[in-house]
Amino acid sequence: MDQFFEQENEARKEADEKVTPEQACLKPGDFCVRNIAYLAIPIYSEILDAAACFLDGRKPEDLNDEELDEYKSTVQSYQEESMRFYRFTKSYSYMCPYGELGDIHVSTVTKKISKEEFLKAQANGWREF
């Protein structure tokens, strides 16, 4: 198990070294496209605020103790150095047209796109726009 985590840490460090300034600046409200070689399909993502998604319109003071602990853990995890190039997203492709929540490493982003380009891709069934 230690070897697995060591390999994961090394892979993350390698990916971190490949991040461009444009990729590093991606923030909630931005849109991007990724072309994952082994999938050979474009993946379109909306960058979200993980803590805001957790709250889902509520305020921290409205959470019960268990939810508040989980919320604080979410906020803290995205402040850790190891997460600096990860973004919480909702990502779409023609294989996943309704989207999937999760983290992406910004080094996988091919380019930042406008909301209009994102909507064009959606209208085109998440294929190239």
N, C-alpha and C positions, 0 to 999 in steps of 0.2 A: 504494500500500500504506500509506503514511503517513496518507493521508486516512481509510482504513478504520479504522486503529488510533485515530486521533483521534476519529472518530465513536463507536467502541466505548467509549472512555474517557469521553466526554461522556454517553453513554447510561447508563453505570455510575454516574457522579456524580449524574445525575438520579434514578436508581433509589435510590441511597443516601439521598438527601434525603427520600424518601417512606417510609422505614422507620419503623415504630412501635416503641415500647419492647417490646411483646409479641413482635413479629417479631424484634427484635434479640436477645432472650433465648433463642431456639431453640438447643438444644444436643443432642449425641448422646443418644439414648434417647427423644427427643420424637417426636411424630407430628403431622402437619399435613395440611391439605387446601388445594389451590389450584384455583381455577376460572379457567382460561385462556380469555379471551373468544373468541378466534378458533377454539378447539377446541370450546367449549360443552359440555365434560364435566369432571367433577371428577377431580382427580389427587391421590392419597393418597401421602404420603411418610413414610418413617421416616428421621429424622436419624441419620446414622452418623458414626463417627470414622474419617476417611480413613486415618490412619496405622495404626490398629488393623486396618482392613480389608486394608491392604497386607500387614501381618504375617501375617494369617490364622492366628493361634494360635502363630506362631513368636516368638522373641525376636530383637531386633536383632543380638545376637552370633551368632545362627545363620545370618545372611545372608551370602552371598558378597559380594565387593567391589562388584560391579555392582548387586546388589540393595540393599546398604547405601546406596550413593550415591543410588539412586532413592527409597529410604525417607526419607533425610535431605532430599531435594529435596521430597518430598510434605509432610513436616512443616513445612519452611521456607515453602513456598508458602502454606499456610493461616495463617501468621503475618504475611504481608505485609498492609499497610494496604489495598491494593486488594481483598483477599479477605475483609475483616472481615464483610461481610454475605452471603457465600456459605456454603452448607452442602452437605456431601457427603451424598447421600441414595440410598435405593432407593425408586423411585417406581412407582406402579401406577395403572392405569385399566382400564376394560373393554376398551380397545384394546391394552393391554399388561399382561395379567393376571399374568404371571410376574415383572414388575418390571424396572426398568432403573436401573443405577447412573449417577450423574452429579451435577453441581453445580446447585443452584438459588440464585437470589437471593432473600433472605427477603422482599423487597418484594412478591413474587408470592404469598405465603402469605395465604390468606383467613382462616384461623383455626387455632389449635393445637387438637388433639383428643386425647382420651384413647386409651389402648391399646384399651380396650373398644370405642370408636367405630370405631377403625381395623379391629378384627376384625369388627365388624358390617358395615362397608363391604366387607370381603373376602368375607364370607359372602353378601353381596348382589351379588356379581360386580363389585365396585368401582363400583357406582352409588350414588346418594344413599342414606344410611342412615336 
